[in-house]
Amino acid sequence: MDQAHSARMYDYYLGGITNFPADREAAARTLTVFPSAPIAARLNRRFMHRSTRHVATTLGLRQFLDIGTGIPTSPNLHEVAQEVIPSSRVVYTDNDPIVLAHARALLLSRPEGATAYMEADARDPQAILDHPTLGAHLDLTEPIALSLIALLHFVPDEDDAYAVVEHLKKALPSGSTLAISHATPDFDPEGIARVTQTYAAAGTRVKARTRYEISQFFAGWDLLDPGVVPTHRWHPDPNDTLLTLTDADASCYGAIARKP
């Protein structure tokens, strides 16, 4: 609790209360170099809601694996999915015991479906796939919606983010989907460079990637319309008051692809 954690900083940007002084101090330093951080967090959160609803409504998927859950803020992924398909089954993973403690307390499934939580590190995808909780709740022979929301920019090149994603993709059956949102320097390179430095000073490595680099995570799968776009431009809600914000405010791309 005496060290800043990206999930709790994200909670602070969203106006949550599950954060500690170290998180708030690091977040405050980030705000001095990138004042749009709370806006970017809200846009990312709304992308998660829309992408989950799209997968459930349009594609009919009812199994979800959310890696890098973060602090639960309602409505969370399982609430969105189970609103569309009450029998949806969701497995959340995170590597922060504090995150999981709150998840177990707050993320309650509808009785028709299931919601489970497990502690795992995204950098070890095979451990995620082998975890008994995953096997007990999801059927890996049926399509699964894999969500890597605001996660991969915390997996630097040294940890081979592309290999991590490919490992997960290969384990999923045809018809599965992959949803990613990812920070980018494309619209505000100087601001994002300062954010990267601020997070590094707090003990968290960040690798913002270009649109082309992010597109490579979807290699071999079919990108759904409209492709890799700023998070607030992915199937936007026409009534969303945040639509007037700029791409630099978001500084994050979002997309979904489906396995042939």
C-alpha positions as a Markdown table, in Angstrom:
| # | Residue | x | y | z |
|---|---|---|---|---|
| 1 | Met | 0.0 | 0.0 | 0.0 |
| 2 | Asp | 3.0 | 2.3 | 0.4 |
| 3 | Gln | 3.8 | 2.0 | -3.3 |
| 4 | Ala | 1.7 | 3.4 | -6.2 |
| 5 | His | -0.2 | 0.8 | -8.3 |
| 6 | Ser | -1.5 | 1.5 | -11.7 |
| 7 | Ala | -4.9 | 0.0 | -11.0 |
| 8 | Arg | -5.5 | 2.1 | -7.9 |
| 9 | Met | -4.2 | 5.2 | -9.8 |
| 10 | Tyr | -6.8 | 4.4 | -12.4 |
| 11 | Asp | -9.4 | 4.2 | -9.7 |
| 12 | Tyr | -8.4 | 7.6 | -8.5 |
| 13 | Tyr | -8.7 | 9.1 | -12.0 |
| 14 | Leu | -12.3 | 7.7 | -12.2 |
| 15 | Gly | -13.1 | 9.3 | -8.8 |
| 16 | Gly | -13.1 | 6.1 | -6.9 |
| 17 | Ile | -12.1 | 5.6 | -3.2 |
| 18 | Thr | -10.0 | 2.4 | -3.4 |
| 19 | Asn | -6.6 | 4.1 | -3.5 |
| 20 | Phe | -4.0 | 5.1 | -1.0 |
| 21 | Pro | -1.7 | 8.1 | -0.4 |
| 22 | Ala | 1.1 | 6.7 | -2.6 |
| 23 | Asp | -1.4 | 6.2 | -5.5 |
| 24 | Arg | -2.9 | 9.7 | -5.1 |
| 25 | Glu | 0.6 | 11.3 | -5.0 |
| 26 | Ala | 1.7 | 9.5 | -8.1 |
| 27 | Ala | -1.6 | 10.4 | -9.8 |
| 28 | Ala | -1.2 | 14.0 | -8.9 |
| 29 | Arg | 2.2 | 14.1 | -10.5 |
| 30 | Thr | 0.8 | 12.5 | -13.6 |
| 31 | Leu | -1.9 | 15.2 | -13.7 |
| 32 | Thr | 0.7 | 17.9 | -13.7 |
| 33 | Val | 2.2 | 16.6 | -16.9 |
| 34 | Phe | -1.0 | 15.2 | -18.5 |
| 35 | Pro | -4.1 | 16.9 | -17.2 |
| 36 | Ser | -6.3 | 14.8 | -19.4 |
| 37 | Ala | -5.6 | 11.6 | -17.5 |
| 38 | Pro | -9.1 | 11.5 | -15.8 |
| 39 | Ile | -10.7 | 12.1 | -19.2 |
| 40 | Ala | -8.7 | 9.4 | -20.9 |
| 41 | Ala | -9.6 | 7.0 | -18.0 |
| 42 | Arg | -13.3 | 7.7 | -18.5 |
| 43 | Leu | -13.2 | 7.3 | -22.2 |
| 44 | Asn | -11.4 | 4.0 | -21.8 |
| 45 | Arg | -14.0 | 2.8 | -19.3 |
| 46 | Arg | -16.8 | 3.7 | -21.7 |
| 47 | Phe | -15.0 | 1.8 | -24.5 |
| 48 | Met | -15.0 | -1.3 | -22.2 |
| 49 | His | -18.7 | -0.9 | -21.7 |
| 50 | Arg | -19.5 | -0.5 | -25.4 |
| 51 | Ser | -17.1 | -3.3 | -26.6 |
| 52 | Thr | -18.5 | -5.8 | -24.1 |
| 53 | Arg | -22.1 | -5.0 | -25.0 |
| 54 | His | -21.2 | -5.3 | -28.7 |
| 55 | Val | -19.6 | -8.7 | -28.3 |
| 56 | Ala | -22.6 | -9.9 | -26.3 |
| 57 | Thr | -25.4 | -8.3 | -28.3 |
| 58 | Thr | -24.1 | -8.6 | -31.9 |
| 59 | Leu | -21.9 | -11.7 | -31.7 |
| 60 | Gly | -23.8 | -13.5 | -28.9 |
| 61 | Leu | -20.7 | -14.5 | -26.9 |
| 62 | Arg | -21.4 | -15.4 | -23.3 |
| 63 | Gln | -17.9 | -16.4 | -22.0 |
| 64 | Phe | -15.6 | -13.6 | -21.0 |
| 65 | Leu | -12.0 | -13.6 | -19.8 |
| 66 | Asp | -10.9 | -10.2 | -18.4 |
| 67 | Ile | -7.1 | -10.0 | -17.8 |
| 68 | Gly | -5.9 | -7.0 | -15.7 |
| 69 | Thr | -9.3 | -6.3 | -14.1 |
| 70 | Gly | -8.3 | -3.3 | -12.0 |
| 71 | Ile | -10.4 | -1.9 | -9.2 |
| 72 | Pro | -14.1 | -2.8 | -9.8 |
| 73 | Thr | -16.2 | 0.2 | -10.6 |
| 74 | Ser | -19.8 | -0.4 | -11.4 |
| 75 | Pro | -20.9 | -1.2 | -14.0 |
| 76 | Asn | -18.1 | -3.6 | -14.6 |
| 77 | Leu | -17.7 | -6.1 | -17.4 |
| 78 | His | -19.9 | -8.8 | -16.0 |
| 79 | Glu | -22.7 | -6.4 | -15.3 |
| 80 | Val | -22.7 | -5.2 | -18.9 |
| 81 | Ala | -22.5 | -8.8 | -20.3 |
| 82 | Gln | -25.1 | -10.2 | -18.0 |
| 83 | Glu | -27.5 | -7.4 | -18.7 |
| 84 | Val | -27.5 | -8.6 | -22.3 |
| 85 | Ile | -27.1 | -12.4 | -21.7 |
| 86 | Pro | -27.9 | -13.2 | -18.0 |
| 87 | Ser | -26.2 | -16.6 | -18.3 |
| 88 | Ser | -22.8 | -15.0 | -19.3 |
| 89 | Arg | -19.8 | -16.4 | -17.5 |
| 90 | Val | -17.0 | -14.1 | -16.6 |
| 91 | Val | -13.5 | -14.7 | -15.1 |
| 92 | Tyr | -11.5 | -11.8 | -13.9 |
| 93 | Thr | -7.7 | -11.9 | -13.3 |
| 94 | Asp | -5.3 | -9.4 | -11.7 |
| 95 | Asn | -2.0 | -9.6 | -10.0 |
| 96 | Asp | -2.9 | -7.2 | -7.1 |
| 97 | Pro | -4.3 | -9.0 | -4.0 |
| 98 | Ile | -6.0 | -5.7 | -3.0 |
| 99 | Val | -7.8 | -5.6 | -6.4 |
| 100 | Leu | -9.0 | -9.2 | -6.0 |
| 101 | Ala | -10.2 | -8.6 | -2.4 |
| 102 | His | -12.4 | -5.9 | -3.7 |
| 103 | Ala | -13.5 | -7.9 | -6.7 |
| 104 | Arg | -14.6 | -10.8 | -4.6 |
| 105 | Ala | -16.6 | -8.5 | -2.3 |
| 106 | Leu | -18.2 | -6.3 | -5.0 |
| 107 | Leu | -18.5 | -8.2 | -8.3 |
| 108 | Leu | -21.5 | -10.4 | -7.7 |
| 109 | Ser | -22.9 | -12.4 | -10.5 |
| 110 | Arg | -26.5 | -12.8 | -11.6 |
| 111 | Pro | -27.7 | -16.2 | -10.5 |
| 112 | Glu | -28.2 | -17.3 | -14.1 |
| 113 | Gly | -24.5 | -16.8 | -14.8 |
| 114 | Ala | -21.2 | -17.0 | -13.1 |
| 115 | Thr | -18.4 | -14.6 | -12.0 |
| 116 | Ala | -15.0 | -15.8 | -10.8 |
| 117 | Tyr | -11.7 | -14.2 | -9.8 |
| 118 | Met | -8.2 | -15.4 | -9.8 |
| 119 | Glu | -4.8 | -14.0 | -9.0 |
| 120 | Ala | -2.5 | -14.2 | -12.0 |
| 121 | Asp | 0.2 | -12.3 | -13.9 |
| 122 | Ala | -0.5 | -11.3 | -17.5 |
| 123 | Arg | 3.1 | -11.9 | -18.3 |
| 124 | Asp | 2.6 | -15.7 | -17.6 |
| 125 | Pro | -0.3 | -16.5 | -20.0 |
| 126 | Gln | 0.1 | -20.3 | -19.6 |
| 127 | Ala | -0.4 | -20.0 | -15.9 |
| 128 | Ile | -3.7 | -18.2 | -16.6 |
| 129 | Leu | -4.8 | -20.9 | -19.0 |
| 130 | Asp | -3.9 | -23.6 | -16.6 |
| 131 | His | -5.5 | -22.1 | -13.5 |
| 132 | Pro | -8.2 | -24.3 | -12.1 |
| 133 | Thr | -10.6 | -21.4 | -11.7 |
| 134 | Leu | -10.5 | -20.7 | -15.4 |
| 135 | Gly | -11.3 | -24.3 | -16.3 |
| 136 | Ala | -14.1 | -24.5 | -13.8 |
| 137 | His | -15.9 | -21.6 | -15.3 |
| 138 | Leu | -15.1 | -21.3 | -18.9 |
| 139 | Asp | -15.2 | -23.9 | -21.7 |
| 140 | Leu | -12.1 | -23.4 | -23.9 |
| 141 | Thr | -13.8 | -25.3 | -26.7 |
| 142 | Glu | -16.4 | -22.6 | -27.1 |
| 143 | Pro | -15.8 | -19.0 | -28.2 |
| 144 | Ile | -14.4 | -16.7 | -25.5 |
| 145 | Ala | -14.3 | -12.9 | -25.4 |
| 146 | Leu | -10.8 | -12.0 | -24.2 |
| 147 | Ser | -10.5 | -8.4 | -22.8 |
| 148 | Leu | -7.1 | -6.8 | -22.4 |
| 149 | Ile | -8.4 | -3.3 | -21.5 |
| 150 | Ala | -5.7 | -0.7 | -20.6 |
| 151 | Leu | -3.3 | -3.6 | -19.8 |
| 152 | Leu | -0.7 | -4.0 | -22.5 |
| 153 | His | 0.9 | -0.6 | -22.1 |
| 154 | Phe | 2.0 | -2.0 | -18.7 |
| 155 | Val | 3.7 | -5.0 | -20.5 |
| 156 | Pro | 7.0 | -3.5 | -21.9 |
| 157 | Asp | 9.0 | -4.9 | -24.8 |
| 158 | Glu | 11.3 | -6.7 | -22.4 |
| 159 | Asp | 8.4 | -8.8 | -21.3 |
| 160 | Asp | 7.4 | -9.5 | -24.9 |
| 161 | Ala | 3.8 | -8.3 | -25.0 |
| 162 | Tyr | 3.3 | -9.7 | -28.5 |
| 163 | Ala | 4.3 | -13.2 | -27.4 |
| 164 | Val | 1.9 | -13.0 | -24.4 |
| 165 | Val | -1.0 | -12.0 | -26.6 |
| 166 | Glu | -0.2 | -14.7 | -29.3 |
| 167 | His | 0.0 | -17.3 | -26.6 |
| 168 | Leu | -3.5 | -16.4 | -25.4 |
| 169 | Lys | -4.9 | -16.1 | -29.0 |
| 170 | Lys | -3.7 | -19.6 | -29.9 |
| 171 | Ala | -5.5 | -21.1 | -27.0 |
| 172 | Leu | -8.8 | -19.7 | -27.9 |
| 173 | Pro | -11.2 | -21.4 | -30.4 |
| 174 | Ser | -12.6 | -20.0 | -33.6 |
| 175 | Gly | -15.2 | -17.3 | -33.1 |
| 176 | Ser | -13.4 | -15.9 | -30.0 |
| 177 | Thr | -12.8 | -12.2 | -29.8 |
| 178 | Leu | -10.0 | -10.0 | -28.6 |
| 179 | Ala | -10.7 | -6.5 | -27.2 |
| 180 | Ile | -7.8 | -4.2 | -26.6 |
| 181 | Ser | -7.4 | -0.6 | -25.4 |
| 182 | His | -3.9 | 0.8 | -25.4 |
| 183 | Ala | -2.2 | 4.1 | -24.7 |
| 184 | Thr | -0.5 | 5.8 | -27.6 |
| 185 | Pro | 1.9 | 8.6 | -28.2 |
| 186 | Asp | 0.4 | 9.4 | -31.7 |
| 187 | Phe | -1.7 | 12.4 | -30.6 |
| 188 | Asp | 0.4 | 14.0 | -27.8 |
| 189 | Pro | 3.9 | 12.5 | -27.9 |
| 190 | Glu | 5.4 | 15.0 | -25.5 |
| 191 | Gly | 2.6 | 14.6 | -23.0 |
| 192 | Ile | 2.7 | 10.8 | -23.1 |
| 193 | Ala | 6.5 | 10.8 | -22.8 |
| 194 | Arg | 6.1 | 12.8 | -19.6 |
| 195 | Val | 3.5 | 10.3 | -18.3 |
| 196 | Thr | 5.8 | 7.4 | -19.0 |
| 197 | Gln | 8.5 | 9.1 | -17.0 |
| 198 | Thr | 6.2 | 9.8 | -14.2 |
| 199 | Tyr | 4.9 | 6.2 | -13.9 |
| 200 | Ala | 8.5 | 5.0 | -14.1 |
| 201 | Ala | 9.5 | 7.2 | -11.2 |
| 202 | Ala | 6.6 | 5.6 | -9.3 |
| 203 | Gly | 7.9 | 2.1 | -10.1 |
| 204 | Thr | 5.6 | 1.2 | -13.0 |
| 205 | Arg | 7.0 | 0.8 | -16.5 |
| 206 | Val | 4.8 | 2.0 | -19.4 |
| 207 | Lys | 5.2 | 1.4 | -23.1 |
| 208 | Ala | 2.8 | 3.5 | -25.2 |
| 209 | Arg | 2.6 | 2.2 | -28.7 |
| 210 | Thr | 1.7 | 3.6 | -32.1 |
| 211 | Arg | -1.4 | 2.6 | -34.0 |
| 212 | Tyr | 0.6 | 0.3 | -36.2 |
| 213 | Glu | 2.2 | -1.4 | -33.2 |
| 214 | Ile | -1.1 | -1.9 | -31.5 |
| 215 | Ser | -2.6 | -3.3 | -34.8 |
| 216 | Gln | 0.0 | -6.1 | -34.7 |
| 217 | Phe | -1.6 | -7.5 | -31.6 |
| 218 | Phe | -4.5 | -8.5 | -33.8 |
| 219 | Ala | -2.4 | -10.2 | -36.5 |
| 220 | Gly | -4.2 | -13.2 | -38.1 |
| 221 | Trp | -7.6 | -12.2 | -36.7 |
| 222 | Asp | -10.4 | -10.2 | -38.4 |
| 223 | Leu | -10.7 | -6.7 | -37.1 |
| 224 | Leu | -14.2 | -5.6 | -36.6 |
| 225 | Asp | -15.4 | -2.3 | -38.0 |
| 226 | Pro | -14.2 | 0.5 | -37.5 |
| 227 | Gly | -10.8 | -1.0 | -36.8 |
| 228 | Val | -8.2 | 0.5 | -34.5 |
| 229 | Val | -9.5 | 4.0 | -33.6 |
| 230 | Pro | -9.3 | 6.3 | -30.6 |
| 231 | Thr | -11.4 | 4.8 | -27.8 |
| 232 | His | -14.2 | 7.4 | -28.0 |
| 233 | Arg | -14.6 | 6.9 | -31.7 |
| 234 | Trp | -15.3 | 3.1 | -31.5 |
| 235 | His | -19.0 | 2.7 | -32.1 |
| 236 | Pro | -19.7 | 5.9 | -30.0 |
| 237 | Asp | -22.9 | 6.5 | -28.2 |
| 238 | Pro | -24.4 | 9.5 | -30.0 |
| 239 | Asn | -25.7 | 10.9 | -26.7 |
| 240 | Asp | -22.2 | 10.7 | -25.1 |
| 241 | Thr | -21.2 | 14.2 | -23.9 |
| 242 | Leu | -17.5 | 13.2 | -24.2 |
| 243 | Leu | -17.7 | 12.9 | -28.0 |
| 244 | Thr | -16.5 | 16.5 | -28.3 |
| 245 | Leu | -13.2 | 15.6 | -26.8 |
| 246 | Thr | -10.1 | 15.4 | -28.9 |
| 247 | Asp | -8.0 | 12.3 | -29.8 |
| 248 | Ala | -5.2 | 13.8 | -27.7 |
| 249 | Asp | -7.5 | 13.8 | -24.7 |
| 250 | Ala | -8.0 | 10.1 | -25.2 |
| 251 | Ser | -4.5 | 9.2 | -26.2 |
| 252 | Cys | -5.6 | 5.6 | -26.4 |
| 253 | Tyr | -6.7 | 3.3 | -29.2 |
| 254 | Gly | -9.4 | 0.6 | -28.9 |
| 255 | Ala | -10.4 | -2.3 | -31.2 |
| 256 | Ile | -11.9 | -5.7 | -31.4 |
| 257 | Ala | -10.9 | -8.6 | -33.6 |
| 258 | Arg | -12.4 | -12.1 | -34.1 |
| 259 | Lys | -10.6 | -15.4 | -34.7 |
| 260 | Pro | -11.5 | -16.9 | -38.1 |
